[in-house]
Amino acid sequence: MEYVRLGNTGLKVSRISLGTMTYGNPQWRDWVLPEDQSRPFISAALDMGINFFDTADMYSLGASEEILGRAVRDFARREQVVIATKVYSPMGSGPNDKGLSRAHIMNGVRASLRRLGTDYIDLYQIHRFDKDTPILETMQALHDLVRTGLVRYIGASSMHAYQFAKMQHVADLHGLTRFVSMQNHYNLVYREEEREMLPLCREDGVGVIPWSPLARGFLAGTRRDGQAQTTRARSDKFSEAMYHTPADYAVQGSVAEVAGRLGVSPAQVATAWLLNQPGVSAPIIGASKMAHLEDAVAALEVKLSPDDTRALEEHYTPHPVLGF
């Protein structure tokens, strides 16, 4: 396993992060694995040297955090693991059960700490931008969490680059804690982040931890010529709406072609391409089969030539904003 600093921080994270949206309650999504089937993946990830685990309060409405917390206590020492979770999404029916108000952030962090069974969160991320809450209120609340030790670092997730820049500016203006990471939608069939967000992150020293590096399995071949190959691909209408253009399928074909030439899986090729993009710290991968985890780690050894990279990139066409 390789380890890198997360952005300009001194925190070292594995170059592969295991995302835990797949682990929780199957009643939340039919492709989610229950706890007894989830724990082997977390254990195997630790054995492979992965120290970076990403979850969110809204994944299975808290069950994902609970499963991750119990597994960490059973399989690792807390200080050896970097736990990232998120706040923003609705966790109840009340008007203050969502968003980035001080009220929801303070309630959210306490609930996440309780579910994770820990007294601190390494990386606390805002899941989306909240247009209904003043930026200063959000940044002051997050700063207070860092100051009191409940949170070590703060990060952000999918939003427009100008929104992220405004939030960082407010933090600077008031002497508050800045975001150290950006978890954004980025893969071979969705590269719009290369226009503004990625250059901003590189210039600011913000670590990039992309979600959906395989385009929800599309780049691994879970949907070919419009036909779904897996349970998630069949039921995930969000994925179907995002990746469906002829150009997307052309990119998918290039991934398969390069993979065949190199003698590796398409998933390894797509992940290797992402790992080679400037500023990317650790793609967040989901694993419902052990091969998914093995492919992600094996991608660290895949060497793409300039010709390989050109072949992977040549069919890309611009997309509308997807993912937030």
C-alpha positions, 0 to 999 in steps of 0.5 A: 500500500502507498500512503500520501499526505491528505492535501497540505496536512500532515495526515497520511492516508492510504491511496485507496479509501474504502467507501462504506455506503455498500454496508448497512441495511438492505431495506435502505437500498437492495444492493446494500450488504448487512453487517455479517457480510460487510465486516469481511471487507473492512477486515480485508481492507485493513489487512491490505494496508488501507487505513482510510474509511469513508462513510456518512450519516445518511448511509442506511440512516446511520447503520453504515457508521455503526457497522464501521465503528464496530469493525474498527474496534474489533479489527484495528487500533483507533489511532491507526485508522482514518475515519471520514463521515459526512453531515447535511442530508435529512436524518429525520422529518423535522425542519432542523434535521438536515442542512448545515446550520449550527443546530444540525451540525452539532446534532449530527456530529454527536449522533455520528460519534455515538454510532461510530463508537469513538470520541473523535472523527478524523475528517468531518465533511459537509455532504453538499452545499447548503444555500439556506444557511449563511456560510459563516454560520457553517464555518464557525460551527465546523471550526468549533468542532475542530477547536474542541477536539471532536473533529480533527480535520474538515472536508467538503463534497460535491459543489460548484467551485465558486461555492467552495472558494467562497467557503474557504474565503469566509474561513480565511477572513474570520480566522476559521478552520479551512477545508483540507479535502474535496470529495467530488464526482470524478472518473473517466466518463465524468471529467467536468471537475477538471475545468475549475474544481481540480485546479482550485484544489491543486492551487489551494493544497486541498486533497481530492478524494473522488467518489464513484471512480468506476462510475458506479460500476459502469467503467467495470462493465456492469452495464453494457449497451444499455443492459445491466449486469448486476443488481445495483446496475439494475436498480440504480436509476441514478447511475442510469441517468448519469452514464448513458451517452454513446460517448460514455460507452465509447470510453467504456470500450476503450477501458476494456481495450486497454485492460485487455492489452495490459492483461488486467481488469477494466476496473484496475485500468479506470482506477489507475487512470484516476490515481495518476491525475494531478492532485488526487489523493485517494479514490473512494471505492465501494466493494460488494465482492472481494474482487472489487477490493483486490482490483482497487489495490492492484490498480496501484501497480498498473502502469499506463503509457502515454498511448494508453492514456490517450486512448482512455481519454479520446472519446470523452465529451462534455457533460452537464453537471452531474452528482449535485 
